[in-house]
Structure formats: C-alpha cells, structure tokens
Amino acid sequence: MLALSLVLAAGSAFAEPLRVQPHWVPQSQFAGFYVAADQGWYRDAGLDVDILPHGPDYPASEALARGEADIALLYLVQALELRDAGVEVVNVAQLLHDSSLVIVSFADRDILAPEDLDGRRVARWQSFRTQPEALFRAYGVEPEIIDQGSGVNALRSGAVDAAMATRFNEMVELYLSGFEPEELSTIGLEEHGTGLAEDGIYVLESTLEERPEAVKAFVAASLRGWQHAFEHPEQAVDAVMERVQQHGEPTNRAHQSLMLKVLRSLYFDSDGRLPAPVLDPNDYLMAHNLMNNLVSLEREPADYDTFHRPVIDARPE
C-alpha cells in the first residue's frame, strides 16, 4: 500500500498543470470536459487539469489574454476579436461547427422571417452581437435593440418582441417551462447565412509552441470525454449536476439532460460520431467578412493556417 501511494504521489508530482476556462456557468455545454476529468483521462495523459470557476464573472477571453488560463473555450467571433486586439490566440480544435443561435419569439407576434424584425424590440447579448447585427444588415431591418442579460426573461415578461437563444439552452428552458413548439417561432442564424462556428478550444500561440504535447493530450482526452458523455448521458449529467450543485446554479437535472440531448445532435455527424475537430476554412473566411462589414478591424486577419493549428486533424477513434 505504501509503495502504491508513493507511485501515485510521484505521478501527480510530474503531471503537467493546465488551467481551463469555460465561457459560461457549469452546465451540459461542458459535460465532455467534466467526464474526462472524472474518468481520470487527463491524469492518465500526464496532465493536472484545473477547470476554473466559470460564469459571467469569469470571462474566458479575458482569462486567456491575461495569462490566467492556459486553455479557453470560445466562440469563433470572440477569438477573432481577441486577435484584432493583438492577442495571438490560436484555435487548436473546433468542437461545434455550426451555430446554435436563434432569434425566438412567441408565435402570436407574427415574426416569421428576418424582415418581420424591423421596428420590433429585440433583446440581444452584447457578447454575441456580430451574428444578429449581420442578419439585420443583410435584410435591411432596424429593430430596437435591448440588452438581454442572461436567459430569456425579457421575452417571457413581454418586455421585448424577440430575443436571442441557443437551441441547447434557452430554447430548452422555454420548452421545460411549459411552452409547446408551435407556440414559438425561431429564426435560425445558421439558416440565414450569419451563423458562425461556436465552441472551440483556444490557446495562446506561445502556449502551443512551448507545450504542444500537453495541448494535444488535453484535446485528445477531451474528445474522448465528449464521446463518452453522449454514449453515457446519465453518467455525464451526474458529472454536470455535481458542478451545478457546487456552484449553486439555478437549474435542474431535466434541463441538463435535455441540453445534453440537443448538444448531441449539434456535435455528432450523420454517422453518430464526433467529426474531426477541424475548423472549416470557409467558416473562418465568413466570420472575417461578417466582422469587416460591421466594424473596422484594426489588424489584417491572420492566415487560416496561422489561426487554426489543429493538434488532432482526424476523427477521434
């Protein structure tokens, strides 16, 4: 027993530390990372992974830029904003290849197409303003923009005509609170050419250059965690609820279970497996074009091969 304890202590002493910053509160959006941690797959890969506290008080982009996190989970547009500000971030794995963002309204508001948003009160997240702004400009509409905050309370209270939502979270929240699908109308940003790739794994260029094997090991173990989470959803939700309870988040198991189910449809390809974690170059080009049309970028965009440096470029086994 003493010998085993000494071996375990020696193993942990040589594990390489990695601080990981998710970009929202504990929930099924990060289940794959929780599962990889709980199953010991990071430890088995020689890593000491610390999943940092997460939520609106812990912005992932700022943590990465300040060196307070080694790895951050970001939307593509957030990473491009960082690079435009001079922070040399790189994408080492793309997890969500399509956009889950929609603009949701109640069916009785008769908002069925982007043109119907003209002059309406629309709640919008400031941190994800690029995609809806691009939609408004593409269709020549000028809604009255209201700061959304978190959730969709402004929509439910009638303070706005429409609000932003993700298919895996706020839409789930609406369904679980009693609304039937036919009572809601959605305008999908992906279907209207303004959806951008979402969750990706990002590091600073210097981190990738100095610690390439650690970054690769983290991505490989995380992909294994995601595959396992979708194949064993009850176990994955157990891992999520443990973090939820630790942080006192106002959610429940039903919400997190349905969120994971929707995420599965977003993550998996038609074969029911995770695709290669590679960012589509056309998605990268479209993101830059959308940003250039809305704001004046300070810097020339990085070449695709400079920005996207996949440490794993094939479908995980």
Disulfide bonds with the S-S distance in Angstrom:
none
